[in-house]
Amino acid sequence: MKKISIVLLLALCLALAGCAQQKTTSQKVIIIGSGATFPQPQLEKWIDAYMKLNPNVVIEYTGKGSGGGQADFEKGLVDFACSDPPLKEFLWKKLEKRGQPLQFPMIVGAVVVTFNIPGVKELRLDGKTLADIFMGKIKYWDDPEIKKLNPNLNLPHKEIIVVHRSDSSGTTKIFTTYLCLVSEEWKEKVGSGKVVEWPVDELGRGVGGKGNQGVVAAIKSNPYSIGYTELSYAIKENLPIVALRNRDGNFVKPNDTTIKAAIAEVSMSFPSPKEGYKENIENLLNAPGKDSYPIVAVSHIIVWEHYNNKAKEQAVRKFVKWILTEGQKSEYLATGYVGLPSELTEKLLKEVGW
């Protein structure tokens, strides 16, 4: 009887151990992120592919603008953040008091200017005219400056509605930095930032939209409007895209060829991921070259070098490594985005010992 009891006890222990082991191995690691909507379509494609390859990892991402993601990361509300502009030094130094932040460029995209003029599908603009439209100096679509660039278009005498981001936005930072490069007046009176004071708002012709999604929706619902968004959003919604005059004087639209041409003409050099705040976003803007699209930008992912939870640390690290290696292959790229050079991603990963 005693021998039977011991055998039963051993069997019960083995069964419980097996259940515990099964529970441990099947436990999912959840990674939470938030931030820029500029790379969101690309990030969503990556996440979907990665979770299919790694069923024990769950990744959730909320697009709320670069500023929102940076704030969430600073408060410890998320495991990673995405931001179009690199983090500023003052925020970087604050984060360093809690640990080592790491910032990696992850994808190349383009900010485009799109419009809603009934009956008009093609439009050309140069940097100065674009800045004057967003300043509110050019009020009507048939203004002489616009007609000079579009002599064959029958432009209407209608007021221009200017659509812009209402939230703290990396797309806005990129767009306004470009306007500073092509318009001295814009640089002096408005400047660049994730949030700026839009002169058209005071004139009653400005409309704000939250996220790139909100901008696209506002443009579609407001005839005679113009605004800026990330390329993939304009493609998805089948919105017409302005051909911008580039630094060499040619009118170009954004596509794989013109984005890659801009990248090829500039130095794709980035600081160490441990010193991400030293990056200058102007490097990719208004690049020389006859085929270069002028508003090209890189979006970033920000993570911690170490996490309190080792399983999460390993999961975040593996996800970032996958993005910068396998994720850069054509089959994992969403429409409207261009991958980073492999020599760059290899260099960045090597600098952090990954």
C-alpha positions as CSV (number, residue, x, y, z in Angstrom):
1,M,0.0,0.0,0.0
2,K,2.8,2.3,1.0
3,K,4.7,1.4,-2.3
4,I,1.5,2.2,-4.4
5,S,1.1,5.6,-2.6
6,I,4.8,6.6,-3.4
7,V,4.3,5.6,-7.0
8,L,1.1,7.7,-7.3
9,L,2.8,10.6,-5.6
10,L,5.7,10.5,-8.1
11,A,3.3,10.3,-11.0
12,L,1.4,13.3,-9.6
13,C,4.6,15.3,-9.3
14,L,5.7,14.4,-12.8
15,A,2.3,15.5,-14.1
16,L,2.3,18.8,-12.3
17,A,5.9,19.4,-13.5
18,G,4.8,18.7,-17.1
19,C,1.9,21.2,-16.8
20,A,4.2,23.8,-15.3
21,Q,6.7,23.3,-18.1
22,Q,3.9,23.5,-20.7
23,K,2.6,26.7,-19.2
24,T,6.1,28.3,-19.2
25,T,6.9,27.4,-22.8
26,S,3.5,28.5,-24.1
27,Q,3.6,31.9,-22.3
28,K,3.6,34.8,-24.7
29,V,5.8,37.8,-24.5
30,I,3.9,41.1,-25.1
31,I,5.7,44.1,-26.5
32,I,3.9,47.4,-26.6
33,G,4.9,50.4,-28.8
34,S,3.5,53.8,-29.9
35,G,4.5,56.8,-31.9
36,A,4.8,58.0,-35.5
37,T,2.1,57.4,-38.0
38,F,4.7,58.0,-40.9
39,P,6.0,54.4,-40.7
40,Q,2.8,52.8,-39.4
41,P,1.7,51.0,-42.6
42,Q,5.3,49.6,-42.8
43,L,5.4,48.7,-39.1
44,E,2.1,47.0,-39.2
45,K,3.3,44.8,-42.1
46,W,6.4,43.9,-40.2
47,I,4.5,43.1,-37.0
48,D,2.1,40.9,-38.9
49,A,4.9,38.9,-40.6
50,Y,7.0,38.7,-37.4
51,M,4.3,37.4,-35.2
52,K,3.5,34.6,-37.8
53,L,7.2,33.6,-37.7
54,N,7.3,34.0,-33.8
55,P,3.9,32.9,-32.4
56,N,5.1,33.3,-28.8
57,V,5.5,37.1,-29.3
58,V,2.7,39.6,-29.4
59,I,3.5,43.1,-30.6
60,E,1.0,45.9,-30.3
61,Y,1.5,49.4,-31.8
62,T,-0.6,52.6,-31.6
63,G,0.1,55.4,-34.0
64,K,-0.3,58.7,-32.2
65,G,2.4,60.9,-33.7
66,S,6.2,61.0,-32.9
67,G,5.6,63.4,-30.0
68,G,3.1,61.0,-28.4
69,G,5.4,58.0,-28.8
70,Q,8.3,59.9,-27.3
71,A,6.2,60.9,-24.3
72,D,4.9,57.4,-23.7
73,F,8.5,56.0,-23.9
74,E,9.7,58.6,-21.4
75,K,6.9,57.8,-19.0
76,G,7.6,54.1,-19.2
77,L,4.2,53.3,-20.8
78,V,5.6,51.5,-23.8
79,D,8.5,49.1,-24.5
80,F,9.5,51.0,-27.7
81,A,8.6,54.2,-29.5
82,C,8.8,55.2,-33.2
83,S,9.7,58.7,-34.1
84,D,10.5,60.4,-37.5
85,P,12.9,63.0,-36.2
86,P,15.6,61.8,-33.9
87,L,15.2,62.4,-30.2
88,K,16.5,65.8,-29.0
89,E,19.5,65.9,-26.7
90,F,17.5,67.1,-23.6
91,L,15.2,64.2,-23.8
92,W,18.0,61.8,-24.5
93,K,19.9,63.0,-21.3
94,K,16.7,62.5,-19.3
95,L,16.3,59.0,-20.5
96,E,20.0,58.2,-19.8
97,K,19.3,58.7,-16.0
98,R,17.1,55.6,-16.2
99,G,19.2,53.5,-18.6
100,Q,20.8,53.4,-22.0
101,P,18.4,54.4,-24.8
102,L,19.1,53.1,-28.3
103,Q,17.8,54.7,-31.5
104,F,17.9,53.0,-34.9
105,P,16.8,54.2,-38.3
106,M,14.5,51.6,-39.6
107,I,12.9,52.7,-43.0
108,V,13.1,55.4,-45.6
109,G,9.9,57.1,-46.7
110,A,8.7,60.3,-48.3
111,V,6.5,63.2,-47.3
112,V,4.2,64.1,-50.1
113,V,2.0,67.1,-50.9
114,T,-1.4,66.0,-52.0
115,F,-4.5,68.0,-53.0
116,N,-8.2,68.0,-53.8
117,I,-9.0,70.2,-56.7
118,P,-12.1,69.0,-58.6
119,G,-11.2,68.2,-62.2
120,V,-7.4,68.5,-61.6
121,K,-5.2,65.4,-61.3
122,E,-1.7,66.9,-62.0
123,L,0.0,69.8,-60.2
124,R,3.5,71.2,-60.2
125,L,4.9,73.3,-57.4
126,D,8.3,74.6,-56.3
127,G,9.5,75.0,-52.7
128,K,8.9,78.8,-52.5
129,T,5.4,78.6,-53.9
130,L,4.5,75.7,-51.5
131,A,5.8,77.7,-48.5
132,D,3.8,80.8,-49.6
133,I,0.6,78.6,-49.9
134,F,1.2,77.3,-46.3
135,M,2.0,80.8,-45.1
136,G,-1.3,82.0,-46.5
137,K,0.3,84.5,-48.9
138,I,-1.2,82.7,-51.9
139,K,-4.9,82.6,-51.4
140,Y,-6.4,81.3,-54.6
141,W,-5.7,78.3,-56.8
142,D,-5.4,80.6,-59.9
143,D,-2.7,82.7,-58.4
144,P,-0.1,83.9,-61.0
145,E,2.7,82.0,-59.2
146,I,0.8,78.7,-59.4
147,K,-0.3,79.3,-63.0
148,K,3.3,80.1,-64.0
149,L,4.3,76.6,-62.9
150,N,1.2,75.0,-64.5
151,P,0.6,77.0,-67.7
152,N,-1.6,74.3,-69.3
153,L,-4.0,73.8,-66.3
154,N,-7.4,75.5,-66.0
155,L,-7.1,76.4,-62.3
156,P,-10.2,77.6,-60.5
157,H,-10.6,81.0,-58.7
158,K,-11.3,79.2,-55.4
159,E,-9.7,79.8,-51.9
160,I,-7.1,77.3,-50.9
161,I,-7.8,75.3,-47.8
162,V,-4.6,74.2,-46.1
163,V,-4.6,70.9,-44.2
164,H,-2.0,70.2,-41.6
165,R,-1.4,68.0,-38.6
166,S,-3.1,68.9,-35.3
167,D,-0.9,66.6,-33.1
168,S,2.8,66.5,-32.3
169,S,4.1,65.0,-35.5
170,G,7.4,63.9,-37.0
171,T,5.8,64.3,-40.4
172,T,5.3,68.0,-39.6
173,K,8.9,68.3,-38.4
174,I,10.2,66.8,-41.7
175,F,7.9,69.0,-43.8
176,T,8.5,72.2,-42.0
177,T,12.3,71.6,-42.0
178,Y,12.1,71.2,-45.8
179,L,10.1,74.5,-46.0
180,C,12.9,76.2,-44.0
181,L,15.4,75.0,-46.5
182,V,13.5,76.4,-49.5
183,S,12.0,79.6,-48.0
184,E,14.0,82.1,-45.9
185,E,10.7,83.8,-45.0
186,W,9.2,80.5,-43.6
187,K,12.4,79.9,-41.7
188,E,12.3,83.3,-40.1
189,K,8.5,83.6,-39.4
190,V,7.4,80.0,-38.7
191,G,10.4,77.7,-38.4
192,S,10.3,73.9,-38.0
193,G,9.0,71.6,-35.3
194,K,6.7,68.7,-34.5
195,V,4.2,71.5,-33.7
196,V,4.2,74.9,-35.3
197,E,1.9,78.0,-35.4
198,W,0.3,77.7,-38.8
199,P,-0.3,81.2,-40.3
200,V,-3.3,79.9,-42.3
201,D,-5.1,79.1,-39.1
202,E,-5.3,82.8,-38.2
203,L,-6.6,83.5,-41.7
204,G,-9.4,81.0,-41.3
205,R,-8.2,78.7,-44.1
206,G,-6.4,76.1,-42.0
207,V,-7.7,72.7,-41.1
208,G,-6.0,70.3,-38.6
209,G,-6.1,66.5,-38.8
210,K,-4.9,64.0,-36.2
211,G,-2.3,61.6,-37.6
212,N,-1.6,61.1,-41.3
213,Q,-5.0,59.4,-41.4
214,G,-6.7,62.5,-40.2
215,V,-4.9,64.7,-42.7
216,V,-5.9,62.4,-45.6
217,A,-9.5,62.3,-44.4
218,A,-9.6,66.2,-44.2
219,I,-8.2,66.6,-47.7
220,K,-10.7,64.1,-49.1
221,S,-13.7,65.9,-47.4
222,N,-12.5,69.5,-48.3
223,P,-12.6,70.5,-52.0
224,Y,-9.9,72.9,-53.0
225,S,-7.6,71.7,-50.2
226,I,-3.9,70.9,-50.1
227,G,-1.9,69.1,-47.4
228,Y,1.0,66.9,-46.6
229,T,1.2,63.2,-45.6
230,E,3.4,60.1,-45.9
231,L,3.5,58.6,-49.4
232,S,1.8,55.3,-48.5
233,Y,-1.3,57.1,-47.2
234,A,-1.7,59.0,-50.4
235,I,-1.2,55.8,-52.5
236,K,-3.7,53.9,-50.4
237,E,-6.4,56.6,-50.7
238,N,-5.6,57.2,-54.4
239,L,-4.9,60.9,-53.9
240,P,-3.1,62.9,-56.5
241,I,0.5,63.9,-55.6
242,V,2.2,67.1,-56.4
243,A,5.3,67.0,-58.6
244,L,7.9,69.1,-56.7
245,R,10.7,71.0,-58.3
246,N,13.9,69.5,-56.9
247,R,17.3,71.1,-56.2
248,D,18.4,70.5,-59.8
249,G,15.3,72.2,-61.2
250,N,13.3,69.1,-62.3
251,F,9.7,68.3,-61.3
252,V,9.6,64.9,-59.7
253,K,7.1,62.7,-57.9
254,P,8.0,60.3,-55.1
255,N,8.5,56.6,-56.1
256,D,11.1,53.9,-55.5
257,T,13.4,55.5,-58.2
258,T,13.3,59.1,-57.0
259,I,13.5,58.2,-53.3
260,K,16.5,55.9,-54.0
261,A,18.1,58.6,-56.1
262,A,17.9,61.1,-53.2
263,I,19.5,58.5,-50.8
264,A,22.3,57.8,-53.3
265,E,23.2,61.5,-53.5
266,V,23.7,62.0,-49.8
267,S,25.7,60.4,-47.0
268,M,23.7,57.7,-45.2
269,S,25.8,58.1,-42.1
270,F,24.2,57.9,-38.7
271,P,25.6,58.3,-35.2
272,S,25.9,55.2,-33.0
273,P,22.5,54.0,-31.7
274,K,23.8,55.0,-28.3
275,E,24.1,58.7,-29.4
276,G,21.0,59.0,-31.6
277,Y,20.3,62.6,-30.7
278,K,23.3,63.7,-32.8
279,E,21.6,62.8,-36.1
280,N,20.7,65.7,-38.4
281,I,17.5,65.2,-40.4
282,E,18.5,67.9,-43.0
283,N,20.9,65.4,-44.6
284,L,18.2,63.7,-46.7
285,L,16.1,66.8,-47.5
286,N,16.4,68.7,-50.8
287,A,19.1,66.4,-52.0
288,P,21.0,67.1,-55.2
289,G,20.5,65.0,-58.3
290,K,18.2,65.3,-61.4
291,D,15.9,62.4,-60.2
292,S,16.0,63.1,-56.5
293,Y,12.7,63.6,-54.7
294,P,13.2,66.5,-52.2
295,I,11.3,65.4,-49.1
296,V,12.8,62.1,-48.1
297,A,13.2,61.0,-44.5
298,V,14.1,58.2,-42.2
299,S,11.9,57.0,-39.4
300,H,13.3,55.6,-36.2
301,I,12.7,53.0,-33.5
302,I,13.7,53.8,-29.9
303,V,14.3,51.0,-27.4
304,W,16.2,50.4,-24.2
305,E,19.5,48.5,-24.2
306,H,18.3,46.6,-21.1
307,Y,14.9,45.8,-19.6
308,N,14.0,44.6,-16.1
309,N,12.3,41.6,-17.7
310,K,14.9,39.5,-19.5
311,A,12.4,37.7,-21.7
312,K,11.1,41.0,-22.9
313,E,14.6,42.3,-23.4
314,Q,15.4,39.3,-25.7
315,A,12.1,39.7,-27.5
316,V,12.6,43.4,-28.2
317,R,16.2,42.8,-29.3
318,K,15.2,40.0,-31.7
319,F,12.4,42.1,-33.2
320,V,14.7,45.1,-33.9
321,K,17.4,42.8,-35.4
322,W,14.8,41.2,-37.6
323,I,13.5,44.6,-38.8
324,L,17.0,45.7,-39.7
325,T,17.9,42.5,-41.5
326,E,15.2,40.3,-42.9
327,G,12.6,43.1,-42.6
328,Q,14.5,45.2,-45.1
329,K,14.0,42.6,-47.9
330,S,11.6,43.6,-50.7
331,E,8.9,41.0,-49.7
332,Y,8.6,42.6,-46.3
333,L,8.4,46.2,-47.5
334,A,5.1,48.1,-47.7
335,T,4.2,50.2,-50.7
336,G,5.8,53.6,-50.6
337,Y,8.8,52.7,-48.5
338,V,12.4,51.9,-49.3
339,G,14.8,49.7,-47.3
340,L,18.0,50.9,-45.7
341,P,21.4,49.9,-47.2
342,S,22.6,46.6,-45.6
343,E,26.0,48.0,-44.9
344,L,24.4,50.6,-42.7
345,T,22.2,48.3,-40.7
346,E,25.1,45.8,-40.2
347,K,27.2,48.7,-38.9
348,L,24.6,49.9,-36.4
349,L,23.9,46.4,-35.1
350,K,27.6,45.8,-34.7
351,E,28.0,49.1,-32.7
352,V,25.6,47.8,-30.0
353,G,27.0,44.3,-30.1
354,W,23.9,42.6,-31.5
